[in-house]
Amino acid sequence: MTVYLGDSGGVELMRSAGSAAAMTILDGDVSVEKRRFSPQEDMLGTFISGDQVDIESVDGSNLHLVAGHDFSDWWGFVFVDALGGIRLFDSFKKAVEGQRDQAIELVNWPDRQNLTIRTRGDSFTSLAKITSYDFTTERETVNTTILGSQFVQQYEAGLISGQGTIDCFWEHRYQLCDPDVCDGGVEFSSYLAQLCIRLTQGADFFGRFFVYRDSDPGINSVWYEAECIVTSASISVGANEAITSTIQFVTTGQFKLLTGIPPAYLLQEDGISLILKEDGSRIIVSE
């Protein structure tokens, strides 16, 4: 009989798409030298460094923000500093680091620009430095005697809910000398802590919780897949001890327990942009 160990598991996150936020840029709000702009609106608590966003002009005119970009919209990744200033990047990893020399060059436009900015999510990223996690499913019975026949059929089997806890070492930034993160972007526990206190975009994410994942694609993996909301995030700081974080979450809507090969999508040469079908849907590698 095969026994599986916990080190074969893991957690992957997809940042959820949020509602559009209004953004106004006036003459002088853009610092070309620092490759940074400060909207009139306070972006602190609205967007988190590493968010993939769409920026679009309200009236459909060209977006006068990114140098050499003559279109009405732009998508990429953002870094938000402590003052609410924003830098734009072409990859998740660069956005989390937030270095000026890697940021996209900007232009300063003398006229007022009314823009919208919204988060988008289309790829999973591994959550780093996890020590353990648990995922609990519950079925609650519902009294259907006073409901109509349609609702009786829907709820007579009970309501299924899920919740869980993730324990990990606290980390809030990239260590450039760490080869585990230099080769590709990963999420840190600080992102989930920021989700818990984010107001405008909400505290939701899409998660894959792997019970077992084999490096051999021919061997089936086992994982839960669910939309989740962060309900609490705690940090434990002790003298001479590693700082740890505990994140609690609940599921929203339907979740699944799946067995097989985790889906992956075909990417373009930049490793970021998805290859789409004619109908706009993503192409799964198995196709």
Buried (B, 14 or more C-beta within 10 A) or exposed (E): EEEEEEEBBBBBBBBBBBEBBEBEBBEEBBBEEEBBBBBEBEBBBBBBBBBBBBBBBBEEEEBBBBEEBEEBBBBBBBBBBEEBBBBBBBBBBBBBBBBEEBBBEBBBBEEEBEBBBBBEBEBBBBBBBBEEBEBEBEEEEBEBEEBEEEEEEEBEEEEEBBBBBBBBBBBBEBEEEEEEBEEEBBBBBBBBBBBBEBEBBBBBBBBBBBBBBBEEEEEBBBBBBBBBBBEEBEEEEEEEEEEBBBBBBBBEEEBEBBEEBBBEBEBEEEEBEEEEEEEEEBEEEEE
